[in-house]
Amino acid sequence: MFRLQLSDAATKDDLLGAEDAVKATGFFSSKPQVRNRATVFSLGTRESLLSFDFLAPLIVPHAAQQANERFQFESLFRSVQYALVDHSSHEFLFLSDFFMVGGQAAIELFSQIMMRSITCLLKSCEERILANYDAISLYLCICLCTKYSELMVERGIPAMDGYWDTLTRMLWHRFDAVMQLHNESVRAVDVKKIVPPPDTRPHYIIRRYAEFTCALLVCSQMIRKQVEPKLQRHLSRQQSEVEQLLNRLSASLPNPSDRLVCIINNYDLILNILEERVTCESKEKSSFWELQQTRVIDYVEAMLRPHFGDLIAFVNECEPLIEQGHTQLLIRYSEKVTGIVRSFSANWKKSIDAINKEILQSFTNFKNGTNILQASCCAAFTQLVQYYHRFSKVLSHEVFADNAARKELVNIHHIMVELKKYKPVY
């Protein structure tokens, strides 16, 4: 049966952290051979095995061979297990009726007759499972075991529980090993040697990770409401490795602003891919959303400070003094008010325009970046309004009551009207 497996199955080199190009095939050839790893890390339509293909007709080996058909590992696995389910169901019911036994007696009789065949099948499955480097395929098989076990319960056939437990343990053991290989490959990535060098766009390893995680979560949501603890532990460990890689990728960029854009774009890619197919609540979606929001705030601060740094520093330093009642310490800030107010009045419009242009330039190369572009601009201008409102509130303190510069403050309504002009751009 497994001779019908696709020849382009995953190998030990098909790992999350692997380069897209492998070594040249010829001695005199300098051109690298490029392997398409898309099917290793993405689900495609493979989850159909858990829905409408779950009870599909069995694969007939000689007919498939004549038709030159080839299949994914999990499709062949499904066919073998479904054949066993049907045969075992008929055998158990026949033995129960013919020998007029039930309960534990029927289970023991079934075991005596079928044990040798089941043991041989388990051994054969184990050999094939140990040669599988496709984690998505392995998890699909784990899900199939769960569904076939439930099907046997529905049919009232309790004699196969031990078989499914043993087979599931084999699959989890192999899944553990393959996931460990993926994590080690991500940990071993040398960002200095990556080709092409990292930039602000989403990285191909991050895209692989997003599609890979999405595939596992989609399979999980098809068989249960919540992600099972075993899978969640693997996802959490892998997320940690990917976050560390992303920090290394961004750290290789010389510009602090570009580092933040790099991280934001990669988080946005992950979220877009997860949102597209993962309908259940997941720790990954909520975690990456929170991480992205934190970085957006950092980015907004980085955009505002070159233009409004004095105002921001004034607010952040004076507010605690007001809260603590340190009026005498506050007096020394009076001499700064005039300069800050007049600088803001003279430059705020062109500063807003400059910030808008810089944000547009930061995210133009990201084809899916419309949402994050809107979010970044909105966050930047919202933060600016909040800082200005806080600045006005600080100046309302009695220490600054007689400062003539207060009359030169720009009306916050005028700022809001100006900011609305930039909204149609998105």
Stockholm file with secondary structure:
# STOCKHOLM 1.0

chainA/1-426         MFRLQLSDAATKDDLLGAEDAVKATGFFSSKPQVRNRATVFSLGTRESLLSFDFLAPLIVPHAAQQANERFQFESLFRSVQYALVDHSSHEFLFLSDFFMVGGQAAIELFSQIMMRSITCLLKSCEERILANYDAISLYLCICLCTKYSELMVERGIPAMDGYWDTLTRMLWHRFDAVMQLHNESVRAVDVKKIVPPPDTRPHYIIRRYAEFTCALLVCSQMIRKQVEPKLQRHLSRQQSEVEQLLNRLSASLPNPSDRLVCIINNYDLILNILEERVTCESKEKSSFWELQQTRVIDYVEAMLRPHFGDLIAFVNECEPLIEQGHTQLLIRYSEKVTGIVRSFSANWKKSIDAINKEILQSFTNFKNGTNILQASCCAAFTQLVQYYHRFSKVLSHEVFADNAARKELVNIHHIMVELKKYKPVY
#=GR chainA/1-426 SS CGGGBCTTCCCTTCCTTCCSEECCSSTTCCSCEECCCHHHHCCTTGGGGGTTTTTCCCCCHHHHHHTTCCBCHHHHHHHHHHHHHHHHHHHHHHHHHHTTCCHHHHHHHHHHHHHHHHHHHHHHHHHHHHTCCCHHHHHHHHHHHHHHHHHHHHTTCGGGHHHHHHHHHHHHHHHHHHHHHHHHHHHTCCTTSCSSCCCSSCCHHHHHHHHHHHHHHHHHHTTCSSCCHHHHHHHHHHHHHHHHHHHHHHHTSSCHHHHHHHHHHHHHHHHHHHHHHCCSCCHHHHHHHHHHHHHHHHHHHHHHHHHHHHHHHHHHHHHHHHHHTCHHHHHTTHHHHHHHHHHHHHHHHHHHHHHHHHHHHHHTTCTTTHHHHHHHHHHHHHHHHHHHHHHHHHHTSGGGTTCGGGGGCCCHHHHHHHHHTTGGGC
#=GC SS_cons         CGGGBCTTCCCTTCCTTCCSEECCSSTTCCSCEECCCHHHHCCTTGGGGGTTTTTCCCCCHHHHHHTTCCBCHHHHHHHHHHHHHHHHHHHHHHHHHHTTCCHHHHHHHHHHHHHHHHHHHHHHHHHHHHTCCCHHHHHHHHHHHHHHHHHHHHTTCGGGHHHHHHHHHHHHHHHHHHHHHHHHHHHTCCTTSCSSCCCSSCCHHHHHHHHHHHHHHHHHHTTCSSCCHHHHHHHHHHHHHHHHHHHHHHHTSSCHHHHHHHHHHHHHHHHHHHHHHCCSCCHHHHHHHHHHHHHHHHHHHHHHHHHHHHHHHHHHHHHHHHHHTCHHHHHTTHHHHHHHHHHHHHHHHHHHHHHHHHHHHHHTTCTTTHHHHHHHHHHHHHHHHHHHHHHHHHHTSGGGTTCGGGGGCCCHHHHHHHHHTTGGGC
//
